[in-house]
Amino acid sequence: IISICLKYLCHDPNYNYDDDDDGDEEMMDTENDEDDEDGSEEEYSDDDDISWKVRRAAAKCLDAIMATRHEMLAEFYRSVSPHLINRFKGGALNALLEFFQAVVQLGLPKLGFKDILQMLILPIYNPASKPPHAGSSFTIHKQAFHSIAKSVAALTRINPEKAPNVVNQFVSDIKNSKSTDSIVLFSLLALGEIGKH
């Protein structure tokens, strides 16, 4: 069930998550189906997009599993969360924010604010780390920086008493001459998102 939920949590027909270059296959399809070009525009439009309902249902299913299977939470957190961070693209962000909010609000040991914050920022602060099953070449998508910053802001909204320490850490990272460009960029984005709320 969890693997199916993860698959549909990221379902977005408007966004191609694959980094593979399938241009040759697509080229062959378009050469053979020239008549289908006119029909494809009419078949689907952004106004008719209901894929967000699929993502939301998948997130609700994951939330229900967490709420009912407390004995699996630690394993669930370790196995599912890194996979979700790798998918911080497109429309899946809001569903993931709800997921992290539910985890923090449960208040379980090793699944709290600090643990989730560390897990979120680890790929940026330590790019050598990668989630399981990420493959040999793991890179963070450029949109993920903004998505992770939004997630950090959402976590600080849930725990406003932790916000000053988080903000101070990001300010220190910006001022630190040893910080990489990725860390500085992320820190600025995170501060901007935290400042919105």
C-alpha positions as CSV (number, residue, x, y, z in Angstrom):
1,I,0.0,0.0,0.0
2,I,2.8,2.4,0.9
3,S,4.5,2.0,-2.5
4,I,1.3,2.6,-4.3
5,C,0.7,5.7,-2.2
6,L,4.2,7.0,-3.0
7,K,3.6,6.4,-6.7
8,Y,0.4,8.4,-6.7
9,L,1.5,11.1,-4.2
10,C,3.7,12.3,-7.1
11,H,1.2,11.8,-9.9
12,D,1.2,14.9,-12.1
13,P,0.5,14.5,-15.8
14,N,1.5,18.1,-16.3
15,Y,5.1,17.5,-15.1
16,N,7.6,15.0,-16.3
17,Y,9.6,13.6,-13.3
18,D,11.8,11.4,-15.3
19,D,15.3,12.7,-15.9
20,D,15.8,10.0,-18.6
21,D,16.1,11.1,-22.2
22,D,13.4,9.4,-24.0
23,G,13.4,11.8,-26.9
24,D,14.0,9.0,-29.5
25,E,10.9,7.1,-28.4
26,E,8.8,10.3,-28.4
27,M,10.1,11.2,-31.8
28,M,9.0,7.9,-33.3
29,D,5.6,8.3,-31.8
30,T,5.1,11.8,-33.2
31,E,6.3,10.7,-36.6
32,N,3.7,7.9,-36.8
33,D,0.8,9.8,-35.3
34,E,0.7,13.2,-37.0
35,D,-3.1,13.1,-37.1
36,D,-3.2,12.8,-33.3
37,E,-1.6,16.2,-32.7
38,D,-4.9,18.1,-33.1
39,G,-6.8,15.7,-30.9
40,S,-4.3,15.7,-28.1
41,E,-4.8,19.5,-27.5
42,E,-8.5,19.0,-27.1
43,E,-8.2,15.8,-24.9
44,Y,-6.5,17.5,-21.9
45,S,-6.2,21.0,-20.5
46,D,-4.9,22.5,-17.3
47,D,-8.5,23.5,-16.4
48,D,-9.5,19.9,-16.3
49,D,-6.6,18.8,-14.2
50,I,-7.8,16.8,-11.3
51,S,-4.5,15.1,-10.5
52,W,-4.2,17.0,-7.3
53,K,-7.1,14.9,-6.0
54,V,-5.0,11.8,-6.7
55,R,-2.1,13.3,-4.8
56,R,-4.3,14.4,-1.9
57,A,-5.9,10.9,-1.6
58,A,-2.5,9.3,-1.6
59,A,-1.3,11.6,1.2
60,K,-4.5,11.0,3.2
61,C,-3.9,7.2,2.9
62,L,-0.3,7.6,4.2
63,D,-1.7,9.7,7.0
64,A,-4.2,7.0,7.9
65,I,-1.5,4.3,7.9
66,M,0.6,6.5,10.3
67,A,-2.4,7.1,12.5
68,T,-3.3,3.4,12.8
69,R,0.0,1.6,12.7
70,H,2.0,3.3,15.4
71,E,4.4,0.4,15.7
72,M,5.6,1.1,12.1
73,L,6.1,4.8,12.5
74,A,9.9,4.7,13.0
75,E,10.4,2.4,10.0
76,F,7.8,4.4,8.0
77,Y,9.7,7.6,8.8
78,R,13.1,6.1,7.8
79,S,11.9,4.4,4.6
80,V,9.3,6.8,3.2
81,S,10.6,10.3,4.2
82,P,13.8,10.2,2.1
83,H,11.9,8.9,-0.9
84,L,9.4,11.8,-0.5
85,I,12.2,14.4,-0.3
86,N,13.6,13.1,-3.6
87,R,10.1,13.8,-5.1
88,F,9.9,17.4,-4.0
89,K,8.8,18.6,-7.5
90,G,5.6,19.7,-9.0
91,G,2.3,19.5,-7.2
92,A,3.3,17.0,-4.5
93,L,4.6,19.7,-2.1
94,N,1.3,20.5,-0.3
95,A,0.6,16.8,0.3
96,L,4.1,16.4,1.7
97,L,3.7,19.4,4.0
98,E,0.6,17.8,5.4
99,F,2.5,14.6,5.9
100,F,5.3,16.3,7.9
101,Q,2.9,18.3,9.9
102,A,1.1,15.1,10.9
103,V,4.4,13.4,11.9
104,V,5.5,16.4,14.1
105,Q,2.1,16.7,15.8
106,L,2.2,13.1,16.8
107,G,5.2,14.0,19.1
108,L,6.8,10.6,18.9
109,P,10.5,10.1,19.9
110,K,12.9,10.5,17.1
111,L,10.1,11.8,14.9
112,G,10.0,15.4,16.1
113,F,10.8,18.8,14.8
114,K,14.6,18.5,15.0
115,D,14.6,15.1,13.3
116,I,12.5,16.1,10.4
117,L,14.4,19.4,10.0
118,Q,17.7,17.5,9.8
119,M,16.2,15.1,7.3
120,L,14.9,17.9,5.1
121,I,18.1,19.9,5.0
122,L,20.6,16.9,4.8
123,P,20.6,16.7,1.0
124,I,21.6,20.4,0.8
125,Y,24.1,20.5,3.6
126,N,25.6,17.1,2.8
127,P,25.0,16.4,-0.9
128,A,27.1,13.2,-0.6
129,S,24.2,11.7,1.3
130,K,21.3,10.3,-0.7
131,P,18.1,8.5,0.0
132,P,18.0,4.8,-0.4
133,H,17.1,3.6,-4.0
134,A,18.2,7.0,-5.4
135,G,20.6,5.5,-7.8
136,S,24.2,6.3,-8.4
137,S,23.7,9.9,-9.6
138,F,21.6,11.7,-7.1
139,T,21.1,15.4,-7.5
140,I,18.6,17.7,-5.9
141,H,16.2,19.2,-8.5
142,K,16.4,23.0,-8.5
143,Q,12.8,23.3,-7.5
144,A,13.5,21.2,-4.5
145,F,15.4,24.0,-2.8
146,H,12.3,26.2,-2.8
147,S,10.1,23.2,-1.8
148,I,12.3,22.3,1.1
149,A,12.4,25.9,2.2
150,K,8.6,25.9,2.3
151,S,8.7,22.7,4.3
152,V,11.0,24.2,6.8
153,A,8.7,27.3,7.1
154,A,5.7,24.9,7.6
155,L,7.6,23.1,10.4
156,T,8.4,26.4,12.1
157,R,4.7,27.4,11.9
158,I,3.8,24.2,13.7
159,N,6.5,24.9,16.4
160,P,6.8,28.7,16.5
161,E,9.0,28.5,19.7
162,K,11.7,26.8,17.5
163,A,11.7,29.5,14.8
164,P,14.2,31.9,16.4
165,N,16.9,29.1,16.6
166,V,16.2,28.0,13.0
167,V,16.4,31.6,11.8
168,N,19.6,32.2,13.7
169,Q,21.1,29.1,12.2
170,F,20.3,30.2,8.6
171,V,21.7,33.7,9.3
172,S,24.9,32.1,10.5
173,D,25.1,29.9,7.4
174,I,24.7,32.9,5.2
175,K,27.5,34.8,7.0
176,N,29.8,31.8,7.1
177,S,32.5,32.1,4.4
178,K,32.8,28.3,4.3
179,S,29.2,27.8,3.3
180,T,28.6,26.5,-0.2
181,D,26.5,28.5,-2.7
182,S,23.8,25.9,-2.3
183,I,23.7,26.4,1.5
184,V,23.6,30.2,1.1
185,L,20.8,30.0,-1.5
186,F,18.8,27.6,0.5
187,S,19.2,29.7,3.7
188,L,18.0,32.8,1.9
189,L,15.0,30.9,0.5
190,A,14.2,29.4,3.9
191,L,14.4,32.8,5.7
192,G,12.1,34.3,3.0
193,E,9.5,31.5,3.5
194,I,9.7,31.7,7.3
195,G,9.3,35.5,7.1
196,K,6.1,35.2,5.1
197,H,4.3,33.6,8.1
